[in-house]
Structure formats: structure tokens, C-alpha cells
Amino acid sequence: MEGILGAEFTYYLFQAMRVVVIASFIHALVTKQDLYWLLMLGFAVFFGGIISTIFALVYTFTVFLPWLRGRGRVAGQAAKRGVEALKPLDTRIREAQALLADSDTLQNRADLAALQARAGRPEEAQATLQPLLSGIYADDPVVLLTSAELDLARGQAGEAAEKLNRVDLKTSAATRTRALTLLGQALEAQGQDAAGTYEQAMLGATTEEPRARYAAYLIRQGRHDEARALLDAIEKTARQASSLYRRQEREWFDLALNLRKELK
């Protein structure tokens, strides 16, 4: 009896180890691990052996399980963001105000201002940011960009342009793209030539926004052939882009599509 139980235990243990080995090999392939992992795990899958099996266990504890824990944390954070998104905007604003009262930091002020702007309350959002514009964060790109965007929403293009001209364009590609795109809008709102600014924004852009906005500007200027060429390029990008990028840039791809329809 003991011999039978022992044989059954050995059999099930062997099957469990085979599952571990195969799962490790698949994970290594999917996540594009180093070649030596792929070779050793592939050998374990196709030829077995105690050494290869031990190697698969090492992989499980040093690579797969830490990766799994990381994915769990990401999923937890995503769930938390999802719960936050379900809250009424007024509730989130009240919570952000309480958080700011408890800890007056740049991030807390920027978060509250963003929520107020989303709620269609640009005056309140600008008032929230105002203390930062005269303090140690006066030249912080986040503060300047957020405040300039609020100025544009309030029809104060001149004030927006003044702040945007203070942004350090060398901070990052994303900052440069955003600052120049907003500056193009500010110049256009003041009746000035914005073409050169939009063209600068498109160089090394991190989003499709400057191209889409420039195309809209060209249409308003009656430069339809130039706009059509730009919109064709955006449409080609949309066709060749990954699904993630298409989702990320959906607003601007949709704007470009509508502009193409407008030109027909």
C-alpha cells in the first residue's frame, strides 16, 4: 500500500514539475527573457532531467513569481483608479480639497486644479494654482502648462502665451510638445501667425495633437492642400499604429478623420 501511495505521489509530483517547467518556458518566451533562460528552459521542456528541472524552479522563484507580484500590484492600482473614476466629480473635488488642506504640495494643488478644470470651473482651477505662480514653483513646467491651458479656456490668450514662453523646452519631449502646441493655439487666438510654432511642435512630438491642430489651423487659413497632406499622413499613422497607440491618441485621430470629411 505504501509503495502504491509512494508511486502515485511521485507521479503527481512529476506532473506538477512538468507544468512548472512548461509554464516557465512559455513565460520566458512571452516576456522575451535572456537567451540562456530560453535555452535551459527549452532543454527542460523537451529533454527533462533533474538539473533542468531545478533550473526551472530557480526561474520560477527569481523571475516568474516577482513578475506575478508586480502584475498584481499593477492590477490593484488599476482597480483603485477605476473606483476613483466612478466617484462623482464633485466628491473627488471635495476629497482633493481636503487632501490639499492637510498637505499643501505641488502635486495636490495640480490634482485639484485638474479636477476643477474637468468640472468646467476654470476660474476656481486658476485660483488653486495661483499661489504656485509666485512661489518656488513659479517656473515649474507643470504649473506653467496647466495655468496656460486654463488661461486659454478663459479666453486669456495673451496671459497664456506669456507663461508658455517661460517654459523650459529642454525639460522633456512631452513638455516641449505640449508647450509649443498650446503656444500655437494662443497665437492663433490673438490673430497671429501660428504656422511656425505648430511646425516646431510637430518635430519630435510625443502625440498626434500638434499635427491634428495644425491641420485644423491650415483649413481655417484656407490652405486646404497642405492640410490634406497632413491629414493623409495622420491617417497612415493610424493604420500602422499599435492598438495601444490608437487608443491613446483616439481624440486626435478622430479629429483628423472629421477634418478629412470636412475637406471632401
Secondary structure, DSSP 8 states (H G I E B T S, - for coil): -HHHHHHHHHHHHHHHHHHHHHHHHHHHHHTT--HHHHHHHHHHHHH--HHHHHHHHHHIIIIIHHHHHHHHHHHHHHHHHHHHHHS-HHHHHHHHHHHHHH---HHHHHHHHHHHHHTT-HHHHHHHHHHHHTSTTTT-HHHHHHHHHHHHHTT-HHHHHHHHTTS-TTS-HHHHHHHHHHHHHHHHHTT---HHHHHHHHTT-SSSHHHHHHHHHHHHTT-HHHHHHHHHHHHHHHHHS-HHHHHHTHHHHHHHHHHHHHH-
